[in-house]
Amino acid sequence: MHGVTARAGQLRARFEAAGAVHVETAILQPADTLLDLYGEDIRGRAYVTSDALRGEQMLRPDFTVPVVQMHMAGGADPARYTYAGTVFRRQEEDETRANEYEQVGYEVFDRAEPIAADAEVFALIAQALSDAPVRASTGDIGILVAAVAALETSEGRKAALLRHIWRPRKFRALLERYSKPVIVRDVLTASDPFKGAGPEIGLRSKRDVEERLAALRKDVETPPVSAREIELIEALLNVREMLPFALEQLRDLAVDLPAISPAVERLGARMTAMKTRGIDVSKLEFETSYGRSLMEYYDGFVFGFYAETRADLPPIATGGRYDALTRRLGQGAEIPAVGGVIRPDLLMLLEGAA
């Protein structure tokens, strides 16, 4: 453990040399305000406890959210931060994986040049991992978000799809359901759906049920999503190439899906910025669907580094853009932000095997 702490310190020093300010966050975090900001996977693996004075608390499962909360409480000015410490996550399905481990991170808050900031974070982490046999995967959640937001369907259906972008199976099930006419149930056409009903029991009131029935009736009236739109979304989800070729495919799709054009052009600008930082983009994997099992607060560029010879290991490093998170925690303020974390224990394991 001492070796891991020392390696974490070296990585943190690297990020400090790049201009980051070292910050610390409490191990115990307020669960009621922060837990919903994590993805379903992390929410289900957080260690939660109760405090008589402070209410529901959780052991820190991640640094980014508390760092963003800290930064936004002090204003939305440009800044760079680094940190190193332990995070805690339950491992109920795989007892061989650690439930507490070190993370070292680098976060950039910058509204002037967000694309350059994406390239900066990625390049710094790539350089930190340069002595280890790793491969990088990248994606951009913003492209899929833009495509869903432009579908010719109800706002309710679009909201449901956007909510489940991070749950691929549920997303595809909803897309399949919305591509067909809704089956009308008797309860939706009954003049009095509560006729013969017993007394109210459980957590749902009669008003809750009435609101749900109204939403279902509205959904019945919504035409199916067109076969052409479904086909384009499927084509988008299937883009998986080295970055330059992926960009060509996405630009072709943008002809029929003009709503994704701004996000696709940002991807092109990011590729150029990465080249400037010395990244060989011809060997950089891009997948439109990548990142949909990472943190739900990512809403743009996402990336991960994986061991080339150890498919059994978790990602060695992950990161991405989370502009919307700063809005949610900013109380009216916001600033584009991107960051990434490295696991020094896994890095040392790969460096020792290299």
Buried (B, 14 or more C-beta within 10 A) or exposed (E): EEEBBEBBEEBBBBBBEBEBEEBEBEBBBBBEEBBEBBBEBBBEBBBBEEEEEEEEBBBBBBBBBBBBBBBBEEEBEBBBBBBBBBBBBBEEEEEEEBBEBBBBBBBBBBBEBBBBBBBBBBBBBBBBBEEBBBEBBBBBBBBBBBBBBBBEBBEEBBEBBBEBBBBEEBBBEBBEBBBEEBEEEEEBEEEEBEEEEEEEEEEEEEEEBEEEBEEBEEBEEBEBBEEEBBEBBEBBBEBBBBBEEBBEBBBEBBEEBEBBBEBBBBBBBBBEBBEEBEBEBEEBBBBBBBBBBBBBBBBBBBBBBBBEEBEEBBBBBBBBBBBBBBBBBBEEEBBBBBBBBBBBBBBBBBBEEE
